[in-house]
Amino acid sequence: MFEYHYAVLTEEELDLSQGGTQHVKYVDVAFYKTPQHWQDNEDFVYDEMDNWEVLDASLKKIMTEELAQAVAKGNVVSLTMSLEPYGDETFLNLERENGWTVILYNGDDGIVPMNQDYIDSQEEAFLAYGKQTPVPKMFALTDDKLISEIVVYFLETGRLSSKVSWAKSSEEGGLPWDF
Protein backbone atom coordinates (compact mmCIF):
# COMPACT_ATOMS: atom_id res chain seq x y z
CA MET A 1 0.00 0.00 0.00
CA PHE A 2 1.28 3.46 -0.89
CA GLU A 3 1.16 6.55 1.28
CA TYR A 4 0.80 9.76 -0.68
CA HIS A 5 2.16 13.16 0.34
CA TYR A 6 2.21 15.54 -2.55
CA ALA A 7 1.27 18.99 -3.79
CA VAL A 8 0.20 19.70 -7.36
CA LEU A 9 2.44 22.24 -9.12
CA THR A 10 1.02 25.52 -10.31
CA GLU A 11 1.54 26.78 -13.87
CA GLU A 12 4.35 29.09 -12.64
CA GLU A 13 6.15 26.19 -10.97
CA LEU A 14 6.41 24.35 -14.31
CA ASP A 15 9.10 26.87 -15.26
CA LEU A 16 12.19 25.38 -13.62
CA SER A 17 14.49 28.28 -14.48
CA GLN A 18 13.52 30.34 -11.43
CA GLY A 19 13.93 33.53 -13.44
CA GLY A 20 17.04 32.50 -15.36
CA THR A 21 17.23 30.87 -18.74
CA GLN A 22 17.28 27.09 -18.73
CA HIS A 23 17.77 24.72 -21.58
CA VAL A 24 18.82 21.12 -21.98
CA LYS A 25 22.57 20.76 -22.14
CA TYR A 26 23.04 17.01 -21.84
CA VAL A 27 21.09 14.00 -23.18
CA ASP A 28 21.58 10.29 -22.59
CA VAL A 29 19.16 7.78 -24.09
CA ALA A 30 18.93 4.01 -24.43
CA PHE A 31 16.89 2.78 -27.38
CA TYR A 32 15.68 -0.70 -28.22
CA LYS A 33 16.58 0.11 -31.84
CA THR A 34 18.74 3.22 -32.26
CA PRO A 35 17.53 5.78 -34.85
CA GLN A 36 19.87 6.76 -37.66
CA HIS A 37 21.16 10.11 -36.38
CA TRP A 38 21.63 8.82 -32.82
CA GLN A 39 24.14 6.17 -33.90
CA ASP A 40 27.61 6.65 -35.26
CA ASN A 41 27.24 10.41 -35.08
CA GLU A 42 30.55 12.20 -34.68
CA ASP A 43 28.78 15.38 -33.49
CA PHE A 44 26.86 13.71 -30.65
CA VAL A 45 29.00 11.93 -28.06
CA TYR A 46 27.34 10.07 -25.18
CA ASP A 47 28.90 10.76 -21.78
CA GLU A 48 30.49 14.00 -22.96
CA MET A 49 29.87 17.33 -21.23
CA ASP A 50 27.19 19.52 -22.89
CA ASN A 51 26.66 16.88 -25.60
CA TRP A 52 23.26 18.34 -26.59
CA GLU A 53 24.11 22.01 -26.19
CA VAL A 54 27.02 21.88 -28.66
CA LEU A 55 24.98 20.38 -31.49
CA ASP A 56 24.08 22.36 -34.60
CA ALA A 57 20.42 23.50 -34.61
CA SER A 58 19.57 21.51 -37.75
CA LEU A 59 20.97 18.29 -36.28
CA LYS A 60 19.10 18.93 -33.00
CA LYS A 61 15.88 19.24 -35.00
CA ILE A 62 16.42 15.93 -36.79
CA MET A 63 17.46 14.13 -33.59
CA THR A 64 14.49 15.61 -31.70
CA GLU A 65 12.11 14.29 -34.38
CA GLU A 66 13.74 10.84 -34.23
CA LEU A 67 13.53 10.83 -30.42
CA ALA A 68 9.85 11.88 -30.52
CA GLN A 69 9.05 9.04 -32.91
CA ALA A 70 11.02 6.53 -30.85
CA VAL A 71 9.25 7.52 -27.63
CA ALA A 72 5.83 7.45 -29.32
CA LYS A 73 6.55 3.93 -30.63
CA GLY A 74 7.80 2.64 -27.26
CA ASN A 75 11.35 2.35 -28.60
CA VAL A 76 13.05 4.13 -25.67
CA VAL A 77 14.13 2.14 -22.61
CA SER A 78 15.45 5.10 -20.62
CA LEU A 79 16.23 8.76 -21.15
CA THR A 80 17.95 11.53 -19.21
CA MET A 81 17.79 15.18 -20.27
CA SER A 82 19.72 17.55 -18.04
CA LEU A 83 19.91 21.25 -17.50
CA GLU A 84 23.48 20.65 -16.25
CA PRO A 85 26.56 19.89 -18.40
CA TYR A 86 26.96 16.25 -17.28
CA GLY A 87 23.39 15.30 -16.42
CA ASP A 88 24.05 14.62 -12.77
CA GLU A 89 22.09 17.31 -10.88
CA THR A 90 18.89 18.72 -12.39
CA PHE A 91 17.42 16.38 -14.97
CA LEU A 92 14.29 14.83 -16.38
CA ASN A 93 14.52 11.07 -16.38
CA LEU A 94 12.27 8.55 -18.11
CA GLU A 95 12.18 4.81 -17.48
CA ARG A 96 9.89 2.37 -19.23
CA GLU A 97 8.92 -1.18 -18.37
CA ASN A 98 5.96 -3.45 -19.14
CA GLY A 99 3.99 -0.73 -20.96
CA TRP A 100 4.33 1.75 -18.06
CA THR A 101 6.53 4.84 -18.02
CA VAL A 102 7.70 6.86 -15.05
CA ILE A 103 9.01 10.36 -15.70
CA LEU A 104 10.83 12.03 -12.83
CA TYR A 105 12.24 15.53 -12.71
CA ASN A 106 15.07 15.49 -10.22
CA GLY A 107 15.85 18.91 -8.81
CA ASP A 108 15.28 20.07 -5.24
CA ASP A 109 12.27 17.73 -5.11
CA GLY A 110 11.24 14.70 -7.11
CA ILE A 111 8.51 15.88 -9.49
CA VAL A 112 6.36 13.42 -11.43
CA PRO A 113 3.38 13.65 -13.81
CA MET A 114 0.03 12.47 -12.51
CA ASN A 115 -2.04 9.86 -14.33
CA GLN A 116 -5.61 11.13 -14.06
CA ASP A 117 -6.99 7.66 -14.89
CA TYR A 118 -5.55 6.33 -11.61
CA ILE A 119 -5.82 9.42 -9.41
CA ASP A 120 -7.43 7.51 -6.51
CA SER A 121 -5.64 4.21 -7.08
CA GLN A 122 -3.40 2.34 -4.69
CA GLU A 123 -2.35 -0.01 -7.51
CA GLU A 124 1.30 -0.45 -8.38
CA ALA A 125 2.43 0.07 -11.97
CA PHE A 126 4.46 -2.77 -13.37
CA LEU A 127 7.79 -1.01 -13.10
CA ALA A 128 10.27 0.11 -10.48
CA TYR A 129 12.11 3.44 -10.77
CA GLY A 130 15.83 2.79 -10.80
CA LYS A 131 14.89 -0.91 -10.68
CA GLN A 132 14.31 -0.43 -6.93
CA THR A 133 11.43 1.91 -6.11
CA PRO A 134 7.89 0.70 -6.88
CA VAL A 135 5.80 3.31 -8.66
CA PRO A 136 2.06 3.76 -8.12
CA LYS A 137 -0.09 3.89 -11.26
CA MET A 138 -1.11 7.36 -10.15
CA PHE A 139 2.40 8.56 -11.10
CA ALA A 140 3.07 6.36 -14.16
CA LEU A 141 1.90 6.91 -17.73
CA THR A 142 0.88 4.59 -20.57
CA ASP A 143 -0.01 7.07 -23.36
CA ASP A 144 3.08 7.00 -25.60
CA LYS A 145 1.97 10.02 -27.65
CA LEU A 146 1.57 12.11 -24.49
CA ILE A 147 4.90 10.86 -23.14
CA SER A 148 6.55 11.87 -26.42
CA GLU A 149 5.02 15.35 -26.20
CA ILE A 150 6.27 15.76 -22.61
CA VAL A 151 9.79 14.70 -23.64
CA VAL A 152 9.97 16.97 -26.68
CA TYR A 153 8.59 19.95 -24.76
CA PHE A 154 11.23 19.56 -22.06
CA LEU A 155 13.99 19.02 -24.62
CA GLU A 156 13.02 22.18 -26.51
CA THR A 157 12.17 24.46 -23.56
CA GLY A 158 13.71 23.10 -20.35
CA ARG A 159 10.18 23.32 -18.84
CA LEU A 160 7.66 20.78 -17.63
CA SER A 161 4.69 20.37 -19.98
CA SER A 162 1.30 21.68 -18.92
CA LYS A 163 -0.40 18.80 -20.78
CA VAL A 164 -0.38 16.89 -17.47
CA SER A 165 -0.59 17.79 -13.81
CA TRP A 166 2.71 17.43 -11.97
CA ALA A 167 3.14 16.48 -8.32
CA LYS A 168 6.01 17.09 -5.93
CA SER A 169 6.52 15.81 -2.44
CA SER A 170 4.84 17.89 0.23
CA GLU A 171 7.63 16.74 2.55
CA GLU A 172 11.19 17.96 2.11
CA GLY A 173 12.97 16.04 -0.64
CA GLY A 174 12.01 12.61 -1.80
CA LEU A 175 9.13 11.37 -3.90
CA PRO A 176 5.39 12.12 -3.62
CA TRP A 177 4.78 8.61 -2.28
CA ASP A 178 6.10 6.11 0.23
CA PHE A 179 5.79 2.36 -0.05
QUIHU-V369236 format. One record per backbone hydrogen bond with DSSP energy under -0.5 kcal/mol. NH is the residue of the N-H (numbers start at 1). CO is the residue of the C=O. E is the energy in kcal/mol with one decimal. If there is no record, write none. Layout:
BEGIN
nh->[NH:NH]
co->[CO:CO]
e->[E:E]
END
This chain:
BEGIN
nh->[3:4:5:7:9:14:14:15:16:18:20:25:26:28:30:31:32:33:38:39:39:42:44:45:46:48:50:51:52:53:54:55:60:61:62:63:64:65:66:67:68:69:70:71:72:73:74:75:77:77:78:79:80:81:82:83:84:91:91:92:93:93:94:95:96:97:100:101:102:104:105:106:106:107:107:110:111:111:112:113:114:115:116:118:119:121:125:127:129:131:132:133:134:135:137:139:140:141:144:147:148:149:150:151:152:153:154:155:156:157:158:159:160:164:167:168:169:170:171:178]
co->[178:2:176:168:166:10:11:12:14:15:17:82:82:80:78:29:75:75:35:35:36:40:41:43:44:45:85:48:25:25:50:52:56:57:58:59:60:61:62:63:64:65:66:67:68:69:71:70:30:75:30:94:28:92:26:90:90:89:106:81:91:104:79:102:77:100:97:141:95:93:111:91:104:105:109:174:105:109:167:103:165:138:114:115:116:118:135:125:133:128:129:129:132:127:123:136:137:101:142:143:144:145:146:147:148:149:150:151:152:153:154:153:14:161:112:7:110:5:5:3]
e->[-2.3:-0.5:-2.1:-2.5:-2.8:-0.7:-1.0:-1.2:-0.9:-0.6:-1.7:-3.2:-1.6:-2.6:-2.8:-0.5:-2.5:-0.5:-1.2:-0.6:-1.1:-0.7:-0.8:-0.6:-0.6:-1.3:-2.7:-1.4:-1.9:-1.9:-1.9:-1.3:-2.4:-2.1:-1.8:-2.8:-2.7:-2.2:-2.3:-2.4:-2.7:-2.3:-2.3:-2.8:-2.4:-1.6:-1.7:-3.4:-2.8:-0.5:-1.3:-2.0:-3.0:-2.4:-3.1:-2.4:-0.6:-0.7:-1.7:-2.9:-0.5:-2.9:-2.7:-2.3:-2.0:-2.7:-2.2:-2.4:-2.5:-2.9:-3.3:-3.3:-0.7:-0.8:-1.5:-1.8:-2.4:-0.6:-2.4:-0.6:-2.9:-3.3:-0.9:-1.9:-0.9:-2.0:-2.9:-1.5:-2.6:-2.2:-1.8:-2.6:-0.7:-1.3:-2.5:-2.1:-1.6:-3.2:-1.1:-2.6:-2.3:-2.1:-2.4:-2.4:-2.7:-2.3:-2.1:-2.7:-2.5:-2.1:-2.7:-0.5:-2.1:-0.7:-3.3:-2.3:-0.7:-2.0:-0.5:-2.4]
END
